[in-house]
Amino acid sequence: MIISTKIQKKNEKPPPEKLFDPSSDSPFLSFAPQILFWWGGKKQFAFFFFFFPLSNAPLVRMDSTYASSSYPDLSSPAMPTAGGVSRPVKIIPLQHPSVGAGSSSSSSNSPAAFFSGLATKWKRLTFLQFIDGLFPCYRWIRTYRWRDDFQVDLIAGLTIGIMLVPQAMSYAKLAGLEPIYGLYTGFVPIFVYAIFGSSRQLAIGPVALVSLLVSNVLRGIAGPSDELYTELAIVLALMVGILECILGLLRLGWLLRFISHSVISGFTTASAVVIGLSQAKYFLGYNITQSSKIVPLIQSIIAGADQFAWPPFVMGSGILAVLLVMKHLGKSRKQFRFLRAAGPLTGVILGTTLAKIFHHPSISLIGEIPQGLPSFSVPKNFGYAKSLIPTAFLITGVAILESVGIAKALAAKNGYELDSSQELVGLGLANIFGSFFSSYPSTGSFSRSAVSNESGAKTGLSGIITGIVMGCALLFLTPLFEFIPQCALAAIVVSAVIGLVEYEEAIFLWRIDKKDFLLWIITCTTTLFLGIEIGVLIGVGVSLAFVIHESANPHIAVLGRLPGTTVYRNVQQYPEAYTYHGIVVVRIDAPIYFANTSYIKDRLRDYEVNVDNSIRRGPEVERIYFVILEMSPVTYIDSSAVQALKDLHQEYRSRDIQIAITNPNREVLLTLSKAGVVELIGKEWYFVRVHDAVQVCLQQVQSLHQTSSPAAESKPNRFERLLKQRGEDLSVAELESGQRKASASRNGDPNLEPLLSHKFTP
């Protein structure tokens, strides 16, 4: 037994732009497949054969295909008839929240609700969760695999320790301190962070940028040789630690998100140049002015050129060349990866050997370094704390934007989660405890963290091993450090900060975003010529100005309908999208508040005159009658915006223009309801979808077009008469064609969405 449907002729082609037949129940059924059925008799099996395309089966165009998730929702119980009657479309009703019900929702954002939620979370914590939150190291301790993890942690810890010893002394000299304080800063804070920090690869300790900030602020208070200078550096570590803990506990790290990456990149580049020039005195053999501005440094270098000494320049340049070659080989070739970590130690050994063999009076040495671990002491001289507050905030900002960013990137790469707030608390406690053991501010190092990750560090045990290496250096190796030449330490600093000159970032910003490039140039230039604090303040100020400008001038798009769908998109992004005469659909892509209400009102007025240059359909009317506001991107609306919306409604009403609002979120709709805007505009003019609003407005435009006459126009208010009459049940195909009368035949373009099956009553 064979059953077959009638096959259409092969040479018959479907019309263009026809994606599927909306007259069918689903796009799949529109293919009308030929079914060949054969019963296998006793064997009881069957074959089904489907052949496509068949009668009225359209071809799908892959070059211009659109999808509308709302299209299946437009189906109604009434099925289309064989005569081609348009399928009716159901308007989805918008649920209006009551003011009483919304009050409970708004109260959930109150401080009492916030603390109540914290109390609830606290009660739900188990003992293990409490220990994990208090001591993040417990997370890796209880699952530690000694056979698999200990060897790589040992290698990583030894590598970072060997790298940190010479760097710590170099960065302490950059900060204006004795080298021993760099070793102290790389000792106690490492152990504290291993317990309270959540990153397993981040290597903390003294870094070049923080050392420069310390030197910049303390130089204006005391001389580097004064005891007060050292005491204030320790006080600054305590202040930075307290500030980091406060921000971490209150989860206020988001405040520093307003400092853009362009500002940090420009500031880092300028600081690297200043750091490099500040180390020139160890290469040139004579003293230069200590400053955070480039002009005094260059003037001082030029003024003392007659005191130039060849021995330190040759030795320092040679060591710097060796360090750069080792660093390049360590980055570019995997088999030489160990050279990157061994570079600083190699520089120290090479410099000490050369100083022993070819010692010259112009080559200055470090001198005697105290032996032994740091002793406990309470920071003092808090009378200068007020002048240290700006630098404490700046160092904290560097810790959040750089150290926490590095830690999060390494955590994602190694497959574990990292809490930014806990990370801030860990860094803060490391600085607080470090200040009681003669440490100056420490934070995460980009270069050492990268080496730690490349060395295969798995847990915080690698940091503990690094701390043990630093302790051994303090106990046994300080007598050997006495003969290290200053130019060798300067070469280590310069080789480290060369990587901070992010000229590639400037080139990238020039290609991607000219505003960010301008911000980078402004921050870098002002930091170089006006100083660190002023440069950062100007950079942050300009960055905030850009943010305010973007917020006060939000993106507003005119939406058009994509052919064959009920999807509305920006007509500038999709030129094939079409709009309707007499209707403008506008999407506001930002919260509406007091700063941008004037701009939005001005743009909406402009759309009445110059709507767009897109394809237009529907009845040809002479002006705009409906403005549809798509408010799904609007997450917040304040009282000034509510008042502006009321004024705009009255202004439009005087010109016979009706506002329609689509898809507002619950909070926005609740605000509008409390302010009486919902009743002012009318609940019937609030819709779930843009297409629903367009259907209703298009029917009203057709009625206006039909009733337009001199006699009608002589009446007081044509818009009010329109609201009292019923519209006719017309299809979109008829309205798009511009016909004034309803056609007796309902056979329209199946790609076009039909209007309501019922008559709309405002």
N, C-alpha and C positions, 0 to 999 in steps of 0.2 A: 504493500500500500504506500503510495507516494503522494504527498501533499505539497504543493508549490504555490507561491504567490506569483502575481504577475510582475515580470521584470521590465523595467523601463529601458528605452533604447539607449545604447551606449553613447551615441553622439549627442545626447541631450545634456547640456551643461547647467549647473546651478548658477543662480545669479551671483555676481560679486558681492563681497562684504557680508555674505550670509553665513553666519557661524553655526547656527542651529535653528530649528523650526520651533518658535515659541508656542505654536498652536498645539504641539504634542505635549503629553504629560511629562516627558523628560527628553533631554537631548539624545539619549540612547535609542528611544523608541522611534525617533524621527528617521532612523536609518532604514526602517521597514525591511528587515532582512528576509531573504528567501530561505525557507526552511525545507529541507529534504529529509523526510523521516522514513526509515526502513525498519520493519519489525523482523527480527531474526528467527521467528518461528519457535521451534523447540529449544533452541539455544538461549532464547529470551534475552537478546541484546539488541540495541538500536544504534543507529548512526544519525547524527544531526549535522547538517551542513549549512553554514552561513556564508552568504555571498554578499559583499559590499563593493561599491555603493549601489543602492537600488532606487526605487521610486522616491523622488523628492529628497534624496540623500545629498546634503551639501558637502562640498569639499572644504576641509579646514585649512585656513591660511595661516601658515606658521610664522609669516613675517609680521603680521599684525593681529595678534591674539590677545584678548582681554578676558579677565575672569571677574565675575561678580558673585561674591559669596552670598549676597542677599537675593540673587535671582531665584533660587528654588523657593525662597520664602514668599514669593509673589503668587504662588499657586493658590487657587481657591477651590471650594467644593464644586463649583460649576465648571464642567469640562467643556472644551470647545466642540462645536458641532461640525459636521462635515461641510457645512456651508461657509466655514472660515470666519465665524464670529470671534471677535477678539476676546482673549481670556481676561476676565476682570482682575484687577489688582487690588489688594487689600492694604489700606493705610494702617501701619502699626501704631497703636495709640501710645503716646508718651505718658509715663507714670509721673504724676506731679506729687512730690513729697509734701506732707503737711508740716507746718511750722512746728507743731508740738512734737511730732516724731523726730524732726531733725535736731531739736534741741539736745536730745540725748547724745546724738552723734557729735555735735560740736563740743559738748561737755567732755567728751572722751579725750580731747586735746588739752584739757586743763592741767595745771601742775598737779592737782590732787590725783587725777587719773594716771598721770605719769608715774608718780611715786607709788601709787597702788599697784600699777603693773610691775614695777621693780620689786615690790614686796612679794607679789605673787610668784615671780620668777625665782626670787631668793628661796621661797618655801619649797619650790619644786626641785631645787638642786639636791643631788645626791652627794654623798661624802666624796666620791671620786671626782665628780664634777667640780666640787668646791676646791679640792686639792689641785686639780688641773688649772683652775682659774687663778689660784693664788701662786702656784709654782708651775709655770708652763714646762719646766724641765722634766716634770714627772711624766709627761706624755711620752717622751722618748725613752725615759729610764725604764719604765715598766715593760716596754716592748723591745728593749735593746738586744741585738743579736751580736754577741761577742765575736763569733767566728767570721761573720760577714762584714761587720761594721767597724770593728776596732782597728783593723789594719789601715783602712783608708782614713779614719779619723786621726790616727797617729801620724800618718804621713802629712795630712793637711795641716794638723796643728804644728808639727815641726817646721813645715814650709813657711807658714805665716809667722811663726816665732822668729825664724831666721831673717825673714823680710822685715819684721817690725822693729827689731833692735836698732839697726842703723837709722830707719825712718823716724823712729821716736826721738832720737837725739837730734836729727836734722830739723824736725818740725818744732821741737822745743827752742832751738836757736832761732827759728823763724818767728816764734812767738815772743822772742826777747828774753827767754828764760834759760837757765842752765840746762845742759843736756840731761842731767839726772831726773829732772821733772818730766821729761818726755818718757823716760823709762818707768817712772811712777804712774804716769797716766796710762801706760800700756800694761799695767799689772793688776791692781785691785779692780778697776771697772770691768775687766774681761771676766773675772770670776763672778761678779755680781750679775752681769748680763747673761751669763750662761745659765744662771738659776732663774731669773725673772724675765728674760727675753724670750720671744716666741720664734725667732728666726734661727735656723740651724746652720746657716752658711754665712750670715753677716759677721764681718770682722770689725770690731769697734776698736777705738783707740784714738790717738792724736792724728789729725788730718791737716793738710796744708791750708785749706780755706778757713777753718776755725782758728788755726794758729795766727793767720793774718788778721782776723777780726779781733782776737785777743790783743795782739800787738798794737793794732790801730787805736783801740780805746784806752789801753793802759799807758801808752806813750804820752798822752796828754795829761796824765795825772802824776806819774812818777817816772824816774829814769830806770832803765833796765837793771842797773847795778844796785838799786835801792831794795831794801827788804820789803818795803811797802808794795813794790811792783809784784813780787812773788805772792804776797798775801792776797792782793786783789785778784790775781789770776785764780787762786783757790776759791775765793768768795764767789767769783763769777761762775765757777763750776757748780757750786751749791745752788746759786740762783737759777741757772739753766736747768738743773735737775728738778728743782721744785716746780718750775714752770712747766716742764715736760710732764711731770706727774699730774699736775692739775688739769692740763689739757687732755691727758689720757683718761683720767678718772671721770671727768665730765664729758668726755667724747666731743671735745670742741676742736679737734684737729681740722674739721671742715672749714674753719675760719680762714686758714691759710691757703685754701683752694683758690682764693681770689688772686693769689700771686701766680701768674701764668708761667708756663714753662719757658716762654720767650724771655721773661724777666730774669729767671734763674740762669738761663743759658748765657744771656748777655752779661749778667753780673759775674758769673763764673769765669767767662773769658777775660773780662777786664781784670778780675782779681788775679788770674794766672799771669797776666802780663806784669802786674805790679809785683807779684811774688818773685817772678824771674828777675826783674830789675833790682829788687831789694837784695838779691843774692850776688849781685855783680861785685860788691866790695870784696868778697872772698876770692873772686877770680882776678880782679885788677890789682889787689894788693894795697889798697888805700880805702879809708872810710868815706862813705857817702851819706847824704842826708836820709834819715829814715822818714818816709812819708807814704801815705796811701794814694797820693796823686802822682801822675806820671810826669808832669812838668818839673816839679822840684827834683825828682829823681834824675831826670835827664840832665838838668842844669848842673846838678852836683857831680854827675859822672863826667861831664865835659870840663867842668872847672878844675877837677883834680887829675886831668889827663897827664900832667907833667910828673905825677908820682907813680905812674904805671910801672908794675914789676912783672917781668917775664916769668919767673919760676912758678908762682901760683897760677898764672893764666895757662901756662902749658900743662901743668899737672891737672888742673881742674877741667880744662877742655878735653884732655886725653881721657880722663875718667868718665866725663859726660858722654864722649863718643862711644866708649865701651858699653856704658849702660844703655844707650839708645840702640846699639846694634843687638845687644842681648834681648832687649825688650821687643824689638821687631822680630827677631828670630823666634822668640817665645810665643808671639801672637800668630805668626804666619805658618809655622811648621809644628806639627804635633810632636814630632820626635824631640824637638828642642823646647818643649813647653816648660821644663824645669828652669831654663835660663831666665825666664821672666821673674820668678820668685828669687832666684839666686843673684839677681843684678845688684841690689843694694849691698848685700854682704860682700860681693866681689869688689864693689867700689871701695868699701871700707878697707878690705884686706890689701887691695892694690895701692890705695893711698897711703896706708900705714907703712907698707913695704918701701914705697918710693921715698917717704919722708925719713925713714930710717937710713936709707942708702944715700939719698941726695938732699939732705936737710939744708934748707937755706933760711936765713933770718926772716925773709919776707913771707915765708910759708908759716902761718900761725897754726898752732895745734890746739886741741880741745883743753888739755890740761887735766888736772886731777879731778876725779869723779868720786864722790862718797861711795863707800862699799856697804852693802847691807840693804835689808828691806825697809820700806818706809814705816815710820812710827805713827801711832794714832795721835791726832791733834785736831782741836776744834777750830774751824775758820774764824778769823777775827777781822777787825777794821771794817765793820759794816757801815761806817759813816759815809763811805763813798758808794753805797749800794744804789742810790738814786741815779747817779751818773752811769751806772752799769746796766740799767734796765733796758734801754734801747738795744744794746749789743746782746743782752740775754735773749730778747725776743728774736733778734736776727739769727742768732745761733740756733734757737729752737726752730725757727722757720726752715733753716738749712737741714736740720735733723728730720723734720717731717717730710719735706719735699724730696730730699735726696736719700737719706738713710732708709726711711720707711718705704719709699718707692723701690729702692734696690732690694730690700727684704721681701717685699710682695712679689717682685719679679722672680726672685730666686725660689720663693715658696711655690709659686705656680709652676716653675720649671721642674721642681723636684716632687710635685704631687702632694702637697699638704697645705692646709689652710693656715692663714696668718691673720690675727686680729690687730688692726692698726692701733687701736687704743691700748691694747696690752703691750704692743711694741713701744709705744711712747712711754708707758709706765716703766718698762724694762730699761730703756735708755735713761730715763730720769733717775731711777734708783741707782744705776751705775754711776752717774755723775754725783749724786748725793753721797753715796758711800765713798766714792773716789776722793771727794773734797776733804774727807776726814783722814785721808792718807796722802795728802800733798799732791793731788792731781789737778790739772787745769781741764777745761771742758773737752770732752771726748764725744765722738759720734761714729757712725758707720763709715768705713772707707770703701770707695768704689773699687779701687785697684786691688786691695787686699781681699775684698769679698769675691771679686771675680776669680782671683787665684785660688781662694778657698773652694769655690764651686768647681773649678777645673781640676783641683787636686782630689776631688771626690768626697768632700766632707759630708757626712750623713747626719750627724747630730751635734748638739752643743758640746759634746765631749772634746771635739777638736778645739773649741775655744778654751776649754780648761787646760788642754795640753799646751796651747800657746801661752797661757798665763804661767804655766810651770816653766816654760822656756825663759820667759821674762824674769821670773824669780831667780832662776839659775844664773842669768846674766847679771842680776843685781848682787848676787851673793859671791860669784866667783870671777866674773869677767871684767868688772869695772877697772881693774888696774891696767888691762890691755887697751882700754879705750883712751887712755891718756895721750897716746901718740897718734891719734887719728887727726889728719889735717882738716882744717875748716873748709878748704876748697872741695874736699871729697864729700862732706855732708852737703855743701851747697850744690854739688853736681847731682846728688840724690834728689834734692828738692826740685831742681830744675827739670830733671828727667821725669819726675812725677807730675809736675804741673803742665808740662807740654801737652799732655793728653787732655787737659781742661780747656785748651783753646779750641773752641767749637766753631771753627770757620765753616765746616761742612754743614752745620746746623743753619748758619746764616744763608748759605746757598740754597739749602732745602726750603727755608722759609720764603726766600725770594720767589721760588718757583710755585709754592703752594698758596701762600697768603701774604700779600704785601703789607697788611696791617701788622701781622706778627713780625715781619722783617723790620718794619719801622720801629716797633716796640723794642726789638733786639738792639737795633742801632742806638736808640735813645738811651737805653739802660747801660749799654757798654760804654758809650761816649761820656755820659755824665759820671759814671763810676770812675773812669780813667782821669777825668779832668777836675771833677768836683769832690771826689772822695767816695768812700764806700757807703756811708749812711745816706748822704744826699742822693747818690746814684740809685740806691735801692728805693728810697722814698719816691723819687721822680718816676722810676720804672713802675712801681706799684700804683702811683697816682694816675699815670697814663693808661695803665692796664684797666683800672677801675673806670676811667673815663670812657674807654672803649666799650666796657660792659654796660655802662649806663646809656651810652648812645645806642647800642644795639637793643637794649630793653625799651628805651623811649621811642625807637623807630622800628617796631617789629615788622616781620615779614607778613604781608597781606597778599593773598592770591585770589584771582578771579577763577572760578571753577567752571568747567564745561563737561558735557557728557561724552564719554567715549562711545563711539559707534557700536551698536549692537549690545550694549550693556546698560546697566543702571548705575554705573560707577562714574563719579564726578572727580575730575582731576584738574590740576593747574593748566590753564590753556597755554601758558608759555612753555611748559615742559612737554605738553602733548598738543602739538599744533592741529592734530586731526580732531580734537575735541570740539564740540559745537555748543553754542549757547542759544538762548531763546530771546526773541524780541520782547521788550517790556519787563524782562526779569534779569537781575544780576545776582549771582551766587558768589558770596565773598567768604573766604576762610581766613580767620585771624590766628596766626601761629604763635601765640604768646599769651601769658596772663594779661588781663586788662586791669590797669591800676592808674593812679593819678598822673603818673609821668607820661603815659602814652595815649591817654584818652583824646587829647587835642589832635595828635597825629592821626589816630584812627578815624576821627570824625572828618578831618580834612580829606583823607583818602576816600572815604565813602562818598563825600560830596563830589569828588573828582569823577567817581565812577558813574555818576548820573550824566555827565557830559561826555566823557571819553571812557567808554566801558572797556573795549578791547577790540582787537582786529581779527577775532576768530570767526569761524563760520557761524552764521546766525540762521535760525529757523523759527517757525511759528508765525502767527499773525503779525503783519507789519504794522506796528504802532509807532507813534512819533516820539515816545519818551519812555522812561522807566516808571513802572507802576509798583513793582515789588522788589524789595531788597532782602535776600535770604542770607542770614548770617550762620555759617557753619562754625559751631563753637566747640567741637570735640577737642581741639588742641588747647582750649582755654581752661587752665587748671585752677585759676583763681580770679576773682573779680571783687574789687573793693567798693567802698561807698561812693568815691568820686566817679568811678566807672558806672555805677548804677545811676547816679544823677545825670551823667552824660548820656546814658542810654535813654533816660526819660526825656531829656531835652531833644535828642535826636528823633525820638518817636513823635513828639509834638511838632517838630520842624517838618518831618516827613508828612505828618497828617495834614498840615496846612497846604501841602502840595499834592495831596491825594496819592501818597506813596505809603504802602503797608510794609512793615517789618515782619519777617518770619524768622524764627530761630530753630535750628536743628541740632539735635544730639548734644545738649549741654550736660556736663557731668552733674552728679547729685549735689555736690556742694555749691556749685554755681547756680543750679536751679533753685536750691534752697535759699540762697542769698537773694535771688531775683524775686522769689515768692514772698520773703519777709519784707522786701522793699516795696511790694505792690506792683512790680513791673509785669508779672505774669498776668494779673488782672487788667493792667493798663493796656498791654498789647493784645490780650485775649488768649485764653488757653487753646483756642482752635488754631492759633498760629505758631504752636510749638510742635515739632515733629521729631521722630526718631531718625529718619533718613532724609538726605537732601532730595532724593528722588520723590519722596512723598510730598514735600513742600513744593517742588517744581510742578507736580501733577495738578495740585490744587491751584497754584498761582497761574498756571498755563490756561486752565479752564476759565479763570476769572478774566485773564487777558483777552481770551476769545469773546467772552460776553461783552467786555468793554469795546472790543473792536466792532461787534455787531450792532451795539446800541449807540455807537458814535454818530451823532447827527447834530446839525445846528440847533434844532429844538431841544435836544437833550443837553447840549452844552450850555444852553441858556439857563438851565436850572442851577440852584445854589451850589450843590455839592454832588458831583457825579459819583464820587467814591462812596458816599453814604447810601446813594440809591443802589449801588452795586451790592452792598452788603445786605440789602433787604430782599434781593431777588435770588432765585435759584438758578444755578448753572445747568447746562445741558450735558448729557452723557456723550462726550465726544472722544474719539481716539486721538492719540498723539500724532498718528500719521496724518489725520485730517488737519490738525492744528499746525503741524510743521509745514504742510503744503500751503498754508495761508488761506484756506477756504473759509468763506464767511458763514456758510451754512453747513449744517450737519449732513453728511452724505448718507444716502439711503443704504448704501452698501458699506459693510464694515470690513471689507477686504483691504487692509492696509499693508504697509511694509511689515513683515513679521519680525524684523529686527528691532522695531520701535516699540517701546513699552506702552501698552494701552493705558488709558486713564481709568478713573474709578467707575465701577459698575453702577454705583449709586450717585445720586445728585448730592453735591456738597452744599451744606448750609452753614455759613459762618456763624 
